[in-house]
Amino acid sequence: MKDAFGTPQSLLVLGGTSAIGLATARRMIARGVRTVWLAGRPSPALTAAADSLRALGTDVHTVPFDALDTESHEERLGKIFTEGPVDVVLLAFGVLGDQAHDEADPVAAVRVAQTNYTGAVSAGLVCAGALQAQGHGSLVVLSSVAGERARRADFIYGSSKAGLDVFAQGLGDALYGTGAHVMVVRPGSVRSAAAPGRSGSRRSGFATTPEAVATAIELGLRRRSETVWVPGTLRMAMSAVRHLPRPLFRLLPV
């Protein structure tokens, strides 16, 4: 439950080994979060992530969670909320896929879509319902600038993020006035050990880091923002890109 000053005390990260999710958890622990749940597939990486956060002096729990196993979401995620209120839920799971491979393998392409969109719809609705029932809390959904306009280089991934983005916006409207809140985060290419970034975003200067996204998430939560771009300059840049005629857009090195 939030303290008297509105500081979140509990955090649930869906995608417990996500670089952005862990960077956000570290930042929020430094600001006073006392309980963290890391939801993800059981693995040495999930165990190590939990241990690294415990070393910061907070109470950390791991929860078995598979985005593709949607039939288990209500039971496994719902159980977390029965143990106490959750102030912030960060939906941070997703897969990039491999565009060239996935175009030639429809089964692989569907897996990207099901993970990034179908799994997120299921988990998002379960958590949103729980936040609404408790009367407060924020659902932070990691979208992507890739969902703003189809690119030849990653349109399978981008289309899944576009669907997620629209879903999250609609969910935010549905929860308006209930005490629960949805914030959509649209980062550029994220540089990390697991995902070093995509060349187009690096050339354009719109790459970012997990730590920068975590900082933007914290600020957005304090402001109760509905949409956050990281870096902020992406907002105006993508406004221009969205309106470029397709023949011109195809010529861009993106």
C-alpha positions as CSV (number, residue, x, y, z in Angstrom):
1,M,0.0,0.0,0.0
2,K,1.3,3.5,-0.8
3,D,2.6,5.4,2.2
4,A,1.2,8.8,3.4
5,F,3.2,10.6,0.8
6,G,2.0,8.4,-2.1
7,T,5.3,6.5,-2.6
8,P,4.7,3.0,-3.9
9,Q,5.5,0.2,-1.4
10,S,5.1,-2.8,-3.7
11,L,6.0,-3.7,-7.3
12,L,5.1,-6.7,-9.5
13,V,7.3,-7.2,-12.6
14,L,5.8,-9.4,-15.3
15,G,9.0,-10.5,-17.1
16,G,11.2,-10.9,-14.0
17,T,14.5,-11.1,-15.9
18,S,13.8,-8.0,-18.1
19,A,16.6,-5.5,-18.0
20,I,14.1,-2.6,-17.9
21,G,12.0,-4.4,-15.3
22,L,15.1,-4.9,-13.0
23,A,16.4,-1.4,-13.6
24,T,13.0,-0.1,-12.6
25,A,12.9,-2.3,-9.5
26,R,16.3,-1.1,-8.4
27,R,15.2,2.5,-8.8
28,M,12.0,2.0,-7.0
29,I,13.6,0.1,-4.1
30,A,16.0,3.1,-3.7
31,R,12.8,5.2,-3.4
32,G,11.2,3.1,-0.8
33,V,9.5,0.0,-2.4
34,R,9.6,-2.7,0.2
35,T,8.1,-5.7,-1.6
36,V,8.9,-6.9,-5.1
37,W,7.4,-9.8,-7.0
38,L,9.3,-11.1,-10.1
39,A,7.1,-13.1,-12.4
40,G,8.7,-15.3,-15.0
41,R,9.7,-18.7,-16.1
42,P,11.7,-20.5,-13.3
43,S,15.3,-20.3,-14.3
44,P,18.8,-19.6,-12.9
45,A,18.4,-16.1,-14.3
46,L,15.2,-15.4,-12.4
47,T,16.8,-16.7,-9.2
48,A,19.8,-14.5,-9.7
49,A,17.6,-11.5,-10.4
50,A,15.7,-12.0,-7.2
51,D,19.0,-12.4,-5.2
52,S,20.4,-9.2,-6.6
53,L,17.3,-7.3,-5.5
54,R,17.3,-8.9,-2.0
55,A,20.9,-7.7,-1.6
56,L,19.4,-4.2,-1.8
57,G,17.4,-4.9,1.4
58,T,13.9,-5.5,0.1
59,D,11.5,-8.5,0.3
60,V,11.5,-10.3,-3.0
61,H,9.3,-13.2,-4.2
62,T,9.5,-15.1,-7.5
63,V,6.3,-16.3,-9.2
64,P,6.1,-18.9,-12.0
65,F,4.7,-17.1,-15.1
66,D,4.6,-17.9,-18.8
67,A,3.1,-15.4,-21.1
68,L,2.0,-18.1,-23.5
69,D,0.2,-20.1,-20.8
70,T,-2.8,-17.7,-20.6
71,E,-5.0,-20.2,-18.8
72,S,-2.8,-20.0,-15.7
73,H,-2.7,-16.2,-15.6
74,E,-5.8,-15.6,-13.5
75,E,-4.8,-18.1,-10.8
76,R,-1.1,-17.3,-10.6
77,L,-1.3,-13.5,-10.8
78,G,-4.5,-13.2,-8.9
79,K,-2.9,-15.1,-6.0
80,I,-0.3,-12.3,-5.6
81,F,-3.1,-9.7,-5.0
82,T,-4.6,-11.9,-2.3
83,E,-1.4,-11.5,-0.3
84,G,-1.7,-7.8,-0.2
85,P,-2.1,-4.7,-2.3
86,V,0.2,-4.1,-5.3
87,D,0.9,-0.5,-6.0
88,V,2.6,-0.9,-9.4
89,V,2.5,-3.6,-12.0
90,L,5.1,-3.4,-14.7
91,L,4.3,-5.4,-17.9
92,A,7.8,-5.9,-19.2
93,F,7.9,-9.2,-21.0
94,G,8.3,-9.6,-24.7
95,V,10.4,-11.0,-27.5
96,L,12.1,-9.3,-30.4
97,G,12.0,-12.3,-32.7
98,D,14.1,-12.5,-35.9
99,Q,12.4,-10.8,-38.8
100,A,14.1,-12.7,-41.6
101,H,13.6,-16.1,-39.9
102,D,10.1,-15.3,-38.8
103,E,8.9,-14.3,-42.3
104,A,9.9,-17.7,-43.5
105,D,8.5,-19.5,-40.5
106,P,4.9,-18.5,-39.7
107,V,4.9,-20.6,-36.5
108,A,7.8,-18.5,-35.1
109,A,6.0,-15.3,-36.2
110,V,2.9,-16.4,-34.4
111,R,4.9,-17.1,-31.3
112,V,6.2,-13.5,-31.3
113,A,2.6,-12.2,-31.7
114,Q,1.2,-14.4,-29.0
115,T,3.9,-13.5,-26.5
116,N,3.9,-9.8,-27.1
117,Y,0.2,-9.3,-27.7
118,T,-2.0,-12.2,-26.6
119,G,-0.1,-12.9,-23.5
120,A,0.0,-9.3,-22.6
121,V,-3.7,-8.9,-23.1
122,S,-4.4,-11.8,-20.8
123,A,-2.0,-10.7,-18.0
124,G,-2.9,-7.0,-18.4
125,L,-6.6,-7.7,-17.9
126,V,-6.0,-9.9,-14.9
127,C,-3.8,-7.3,-13.2
128,A,-6.1,-4.4,-14.2
129,G,-9.1,-6.1,-12.7
130,A,-7.2,-6.7,-9.5
131,L,-6.0,-3.0,-9.3
132,Q,-9.5,-1.8,-9.9
133,A,-10.8,-4.1,-7.1
134,Q,-8.3,-2.8,-4.6
135,G,-9.1,0.8,-5.7
136,H,-5.7,2.0,-6.5
137,G,-2.5,1.2,-8.4
138,S,-0.8,1.7,-11.7
139,L,-0.3,-0.7,-14.6
140,V,2.8,0.3,-16.6
141,V,2.9,-1.3,-20.1
142,L,6.1,-1.4,-22.1
143,S,5.2,-0.7,-25.6
144,S,7.8,0.4,-28.3
145,V,8.4,3.1,-30.8
146,A,8.4,0.1,-33.3
147,G,4.7,0.0,-32.9
148,E,4.2,3.6,-34.3
149,R,4.7,2.7,-37.9
150,A,5.5,-0.6,-39.8
151,R,9.1,-0.9,-40.8
152,R,10.4,-3.4,-43.3
153,A,13.1,-4.4,-40.8
154,D,10.8,-5.5,-37.9
155,F,7.1,-5.3,-38.9
156,I,6.2,-8.6,-37.2
157,Y,7.6,-7.4,-33.8
158,G,6.3,-3.9,-34.5
159,S,2.7,-5.1,-35.3
160,S,2.6,-6.9,-32.0
161,K,3.6,-3.8,-30.1
162,A,1.1,-1.7,-32.1
163,G,-1.6,-4.0,-31.0
164,L,-0.4,-3.9,-27.4
165,D,-0.2,-0.1,-27.4
166,V,-3.8,0.3,-28.6
167,F,-5.0,-2.3,-26.1
168,A,-3.2,-0.5,-23.2
169,Q,-4.6,2.9,-24.3
170,G,-8.2,1.5,-24.3
171,L,-7.6,-0.3,-21.0
172,G,-6.5,3.0,-19.5
173,D,-9.8,4.7,-20.7
174,A,-11.8,1.8,-19.3
175,L,-10.2,2.2,-15.9
176,Y,-10.4,6.0,-15.8
177,G,-12.1,7.1,-12.6
178,T,-11.7,3.8,-10.8
179,G,-8.5,4.6,-8.9
180,A,-6.5,2.4,-11.1
181,H,-4.2,3.9,-13.8
182,V,-2.5,2.7,-17.0
183,M,0.7,4.2,-18.3
184,V,2.1,3.3,-21.7
185,V,5.9,3.6,-22.2
186,R,7.3,3.9,-25.7
187,P,11.1,3.5,-25.6
188,G,13.4,3.7,-28.6
189,S,15.9,1.0,-29.2
190,V,17.1,-0.2,-25.8
191,R,20.9,-0.8,-25.4
192,S,21.6,-3.6,-22.9
193,A,23.7,-6.8,-22.6
194,A,20.7,-8.8,-23.8
195,A,19.5,-6.3,-26.5
196,P,22.3,-4.1,-27.7
197,G,20.0,-2.0,-29.9
198,R,19.0,-1.8,-33.5
199,S,21.1,0.0,-36.0
200,G,18.4,2.3,-37.3
201,S,17.6,3.7,-33.8
202,R,21.3,4.2,-33.0
203,R,21.9,6.2,-36.2
204,S,19.0,8.4,-35.5
205,G,20.1,9.1,-31.9
206,F,16.9,7.6,-30.4
207,A,18.6,4.7,-28.6
208,T,18.2,4.5,-24.8
209,T,19.1,2.3,-21.9
210,P,17.2,0.3,-19.2
211,E,18.2,2.8,-16.6
212,A,16.9,5.8,-18.7
213,V,13.6,4.0,-19.2
214,A,13.4,3.2,-15.5
215,T,14.0,6.9,-14.7
216,A,11.2,7.9,-17.1
217,I,8.9,5.3,-15.6
218,E,9.4,6.7,-12.1
219,L,8.8,10.2,-13.2
220,G,5.8,9.2,-15.2
221,L,4.3,7.5,-12.2
222,R,4.8,10.5,-10.0
223,R,3.1,12.7,-12.6
224,R,0.4,10.0,-13.2
225,S,1.2,10.3,-16.9
226,E,-0.7,8.2,-19.5
227,T,2.0,8.1,-22.1
228,V,5.8,8.3,-21.7
229,W,8.4,8.5,-24.6
230,V,12.0,7.6,-24.0
231,P,13.9,9.7,-24.9
232,G,11.3,12.4,-24.9
233,T,12.4,13.8,-28.3
234,L,10.8,10.7,-29.9
235,R,7.4,12.2,-29.5
236,M,7.9,14.9,-32.0
237,A,10.1,12.8,-34.3
238,M,7.5,10.0,-34.6
239,S,4.7,12.6,-35.1
240,A,6.5,13.6,-38.3
241,V,7.3,9.9,-39.3
242,R,3.7,8.9,-39.0
243,H,2.7,11.4,-41.6
244,L,5.4,10.7,-44.2
245,P,4.0,9.3,-47.5
246,R,4.8,5.6,-47.8
247,P,7.0,6.0,-50.9
248,L,9.2,8.4,-49.0
249,F,9.2,6.3,-45.8
250,R,10.4,3.3,-47.7
251,L,13.5,5.2,-48.6
252,L,14.5,5.9,-45.0
253,P,17.4,3.8,-43.5
254,V,15.2,2.4,-40.7
